[in-house]
Amino acid sequence: MRRSSAQGVLYGQTVANVAGIANSDLECMDILYLEGRVTAGRLAEVTGLTTGAITGVVDRLEKAGLVRRERDETDRRKVFIAVVPEKAMKIGELYVPMQQAMEKVWSTYSDEELRLLLRFATEGYKGVLAATAALKGLLDTPPEKRPDLKLKKRPRQT
């Protein structure tokens, strides 16, 4: 899992390099694509970046033509960040080799195995969300008061 995760990060870095943007900017764009049109504040909240850092990300993505700022129609003070669909599709094309490789792998599994893998991925994602929230909780805790994070051995379920 760690190797696959690390390779996914390296693949994303390569996509960012080919697209001519920073990897962190690509990750923010991916979050925008998944979340839909959001405010800079929401993007900061989801990524954990400061609003100042998000302003820089959005400026760079806008300059590259990948996103645009859109004013709220009912409250002109509110600004949303939206992905430019045709540009997102161009970046999406860079993921075709990975998608083809994964489809080749998945084609060897039965429907039952695929359901198990989907359950594993879904539950794993929920676990990562919970772990991220717990780790973020340590940000406000002085180092000397942080809990011991050593892994405890647990018996395997059968």
C-alpha positions in Angstrom: 0.0 0.0 0.0 2.8 2.4 0.9 4.6 1.7 -2.4 1.4 2.2 -4.4 0.6 5.4 -2.5 4.1 6.7 -3.1 4.0 5.8 -6.8 0.7 7.6 -7.1 2.3 10.7 -5.7 5.2 10.3 -8.2 2.7 9.8 -11.0 0.9 13.0 -9.9 4.2 14.9 -9.9 4.9 13.7 -13.4 1.4 14.9 -14.5 2.1 18.2 -12.9 5.5 18.5 -14.6 3.9 17.7 -18.0 1.1 20.2 -17.4 3.6 22.8 -16.3 2.3 23.4 -12.8 3.4 22.6 -9.3 2.3 19.3 -7.8 0.5 21.0 -4.9 -1.4 23.2 -7.4 -2.4 20.0 -9.3 -3.7 18.5 -6.0 -5.7 21.6 -5.3 -7.2 21.5 -8.8 -8.1 17.9 -8.2 -9.9 18.8 -5.0 -11.7 21.6 -6.9 -12.7 19.1 -9.5 -14.1 16.7 -6.9 -15.7 19.3 -4.7 -17.1 21.4 -7.5 -17.2 25.2 -7.4 -16.0 26.3 -4.0 -14.8 29.4 -2.2 -11.2 30.0 -1.4 -12.0 29.6 2.3 -13.5 26.1 1.6 -10.5 25.1 -0.5 -8.2 26.2 2.4 -10.3 24.2 4.9 -10.2 21.1 2.8 -6.5 21.3 2.0 -5.3 22.6 5.3 -3.5 25.4 3.6 -3.7 29.0 4.7 -6.0 31.3 2.9 -2.9 33.3 1.8 -1.4 30.1 0.3 -4.7 29.3 -1.4 -4.7 32.8 -3.0 -1.3 32.0 -4.5 -2.5 28.6 -5.7 -5.6 30.0 -7.3 -3.6 32.9 -8.9 -1.2 30.3 -10.5 -4.0 28.0 -11.7 -5.9 31.0 -13.1 -2.8 32.3 -14.9 -2.4 28.8 -16.4 -6.1 28.9 -17.5 -7.1 25.9 -15.4 -9.5 27.7 -13.1 -11.5 30.9 -13.0 -12.9 33.1 -10.3 -16.7 33.5 -10.4 -18.7 36.1 -8.4 -21.8 34.8 -6.6 -24.9 36.1 -8.4 -26.7 36.9 -5.2 -23.7 38.2 -3.1 -21.1 40.0 -5.2 -18.6 39.9 -2.3 -18.5 36.1 -2.5 -16.1 34.6 -5.0 -16.1 31.0 -6.1 -13.2 29.1 -7.7 -14.3 26.8 -10.6 -12.3 24.5 -12.8 -12.3 25.3 -16.5 -13.7 22.0 -17.8 -11.9 21.8 -21.2 -8.6 22.4 -19.4 -9.4 19.8 -16.8 -10.1 17.3 -19.6 -6.6 18.0 -21.1 -5.0 17.2 -17.7 -7.3 14.2 -17.3 -5.9 12.8 -20.5 -2.5 12.5 -18.8 -4.1 9.9 -16.5 -5.1 7.7 -19.4 -2.0 5.5 -19.2 -2.7 4.9 -15.5 -6.3 4.2 -16.1 -5.5 1.7 -18.9 -3.0 -0.1 -16.6 -5.5 -0.3 -13.8 -8.3 -1.5 -16.1 -5.9 -4.3 -17.3 -5.4 -5.3 -13.6 -9.1 -5.1 -12.7 -10.1 -7.1 -15.7 -8.6 -10.2 -14.0 -10.9 -10.0 -11.0 -14.3 -11.4 -10.5 -17.3 -9.2 -9.6 -17.1 -10.5 -6.1 -13.5 -9.6 -5.8 -14.1 -6.2 -7.2 -16.9 -5.6 -4.7 -14.4 -6.5 -1.9 -11.8 -4.1 -3.4 -14.3 -1.4 -3.6 -15.3 -1.9 0.0 -11.6 -2.0 1.0 -11.0 1.3 -0.8 -14.1 3.0 0.6 -13.4 1.9 4.2 -9.7 2.7 3.8 -10.6 6.2 2.6 -12.8 6.7 5.7 -9.9 5.5 7.9 -7.5 8.0 6.3 -10.0 10.8 6.8 -10.3 9.9 10.5 -6.5 9.5 10.9 -6.0 12.9 9.2 -8.5 14.6 11.6 -6.7 13.0 14.6 -3.3 14.1 13.4 -4.5 17.6 12.7 -5.7 17.7 16.4 -2.1 17.4 17.4 -1.3 20.8 15.8 -2.8 22.6 18.8 -1.2 20.3 21.3 2.3 21.2 22.6 4.8 18.4 21.7 5.4 17.5 25.4 1.6 16.9 25.8 1.1 14.8 22.7 0.0 11.2 23.1 2.3 8.3 22.4 1.7 7.3 18.8 3.4 3.9 18.9 1.4 1.2 17.0 -0.3 -1.3 19.3 -0.4 -4.9 18.1 -4.0 -6.1 17.7 -5.2 -9.6 17.1 -6.3 -10.4 13.6 -10.0 -10.9 12.9 -10.8 -14.2 11.1 
